[in-house]
Amino acid sequence: MVTTIQLSESTKNHLTNLRNSNKQTYEEIIINLLQLAEIQKRKRKDLLIQECKEMAEENLKIAKEGECALMDGLDKNERWEELEEEI
């Protein structure tokens, strides 16, 4: 089924300027634009996932460094139960 859509003159001109050849239809141009949009959407999603992984790794590294700092000067054999009894 073929459907007619209304476009402003400027939008039609933009589509015309995107033609790769005079034989390319407006539908082909629109399909190409939709495919490019989908590709960019996937790239943004992949980039966001990668950035989240990097941030998680950095947070884990910082947390591990913090654990070492908290243990500085503490007796590894000392237990919390023993401390509670002294108080």
C-alpha positions in Angstrom: 0.0 0.0 0.0 1.3 3.4 -0.9 0.8 6.3 1.4 1.1 10.0 0.7 2.7 12.2 3.4 2.9 16.0 3.5 6.3 17.7 3.8 7.2 21.3 3.9 9.1 22.6 0.9 12.3 22.9 3.0 12.1 19.3 4.1 11.5 18.1 0.5 14.6 20.2 -0.6 16.7 18.6 2.2 15.7 15.2 1.0 16.4 16.1 -2.6 19.9 17.3 -1.5 20.5 13.9 0.1 20.0 12.0 -3.1 22.9 9.9 -4.3 21.4 9.9 -7.8 18.5 11.4 -9.6 16.9 8.0 -9.7 16.9 7.5 -5.9 13.3 7.8 -4.6 12.4 9.8 -1.5 11.4 6.5 0.2 14.9 5.2 -0.4 16.4 8.3 1.1 14.1 8.1 4.1 15.0 4.4 4.6 18.7 5.2 4.4 18.2 7.9 7.1 16.3 5.5 9.3 19.1 2.9 9.0 21.7 5.5 9.8 19.7 6.6 12.9 19.4 3.0 14.1 23.2 2.5 13.6 23.9 5.6 15.6 21.5 4.5 18.3 23.3 1.2 18.7 26.7 3.0 18.7 25.5 5.3 21.5 24.2 2.3 23.5 27.4 0.4 23.1 29.4 3.5 24.0 27.3 4.0 27.1 27.7 0.4 28.2 31.5 0.7 27.7 31.7 3.9 29.7 29.6 2.3 32.5 32.0 -0.7 32.6 35.0 1.6 32.8 33.4 3.6 35.6 32.6 0.4 37.5 36.2 -0.8 37.2 37.4 2.6 38.4 35.0 2.5 41.3 36.1 -1.0 42.2 39.7 0.1 42.1 39.0 3.1 44.4 37.0 0.8 46.8 39.9 -1.6 47.0 42.4 1.2 47.7 40.0 2.4 50.4 40.0 -1.1 52.0 43.7 -1.1 52.2 43.7 2.4 53.7 41.2 1.3 56.4 43.4 -1.7 57.3 46.5 0.4 57.9 47.8 -0.1 61.4 45.1 -2.5 62.5 45.8 -5.9 63.9 44.5 -8.5 61.4 43.8 -10.9 64.2 41.7 -8.4 66.1 37.9 -9.1 65.9 35.0 -6.8 66.4 33.5 -9.0 69.1 36.7 -8.6 71.2 36.4 -4.8 70.9 32.8 -4.8 72.0 33.7 -6.6 75.2 36.3 -4.1 76.1 33.8 -1.2 75.8 
